[in-house]
Amino acid sequence: MSDKLYFLENVYLHMKWSEVIGQDEIKTHLDRLITTNRLPHAQLFTGDSGYGGLPLAIEFALTILSHNNKVHSSRKLGEKCQNPDLHFIFPVVKKGSERNAFSEDYLSEWFSFLDKNPYSTYNEWFETLGVGNKQGIIGVAQIEKLHQKMFLKAFGGEIKICIVWGAEKMNLQASNTFLKLLEEPPKKTYFILIAEDTQLLLPTIISRCQILEIKPIEPDALIQKIPDNTKNMRQLVSAACGDYNKLKKLIKGNESKNYEAILISGLRKAFKAKQDKRMIGGLIDWCSGIYVLGREDQKTFLGFCIQFFRDAFLINYSFNEIIHFESQNNFDISKFAPYVNSNNIIKIISLFEETRYNISRNGNEKMLFTNLALKLTKFINLPAN
């Protein structure tokens, strides 16, 4: 057996995927890229953070770099990642009056973040940094610095890998600079981009990457991550929709309970406003309570609402086996269900989806949620045909 084939077989046998939940099909695909020596110089992993794009990318990168199996699976992910030939780029926020902010300035926070939960959202990362409602970005100075790094000689061998988490957070100037790096990459250098929303990426960047869609995690794999004494396991997994991060929050119950309370309050005000126009002020106050959420939390809340209205609509047709909603605020969704009918369900779902889309593109929050509140009042009061 040649040295090259022995190396590839050794890499394959020690690829443990210890930090990845489920995703067997994708693991097989990534295994094959290594064993057939067909590694693309740039890949784009797409999908929600809770599906596991980040731990998949990290495990894949470490396997390529650590073919001698020096990285022990017993170590935490943040410790495993501290390989001089593995580089991370992620969105950050300037600490004060500094001109630029670099990922390297936050590596200790980043490794701790990975240890805690690599399935976390952008907003949870920003909360770790303590930046309030500020949205982190990847600036051009960061990409210029990366360009210099990637042309340096590798420490442990010939290969260098860069993982860009939150690739859609690159501003336009950074994106154009990164594109040049993709067009003329150094030898033995690989890039793994991770993005939730590819529509925010330059099409020319996407065209230079091999795209890998990270799909929702398989239900049976999520079931194994739930404590044995947990009630309604299948219902929790169904409500999580393949998102491990969402599943953890559902098990705790705090976040979904809060989202439900916000939505119920808005619905009650919407019904009152239809009868008494003076109650419009109450709707505006309701919107103010959503402004204080970070944008990622706002998007999660809107996603919760979309699922809520779908479940309410399905109750009318007795599709109880596929209904996710279980109130944590003693709210009887069956009494509300008749108000979600064939005459308004598409309008309501589209309204919330469009709002979430515009929030992700940094639209004006006050305008978007005020528009949502007023239109919801109109739609929710439409009679069934």
Protein Blocks (a to p, Z undefined) as FASTA:
>chain_A
ZZklmmmmmmmmmmnolmbggjllmmmmmmmmmmnopacfbdcdeddfklopmmmmmmmm
mmmmmmnopacfkbcfklmmmcfkbccddddddfblpfbdcfklmmmmmmmmmmmommbc
fklmmmmnonojaccdddfklmmmmmmmmmpccfklmbdcdddehklmpcfklmmmmmmm
mmmccehiacddddfblmlpcfklmmmpccdddddddfklmmmmpcfklghklmmmmmnn
opaklmmmmmnommmmmmmmmmmmmmmmmmmmmmmmklmmmmmmmmmmmmmpcfklmmmm
mmmmmmmmmmmmmmmnopaklcfbdcfkhpafklmmmmpcfklmmmmmmmmmmmmmmmmn
opafklmmmmmmmmmmmmmmpccZZ
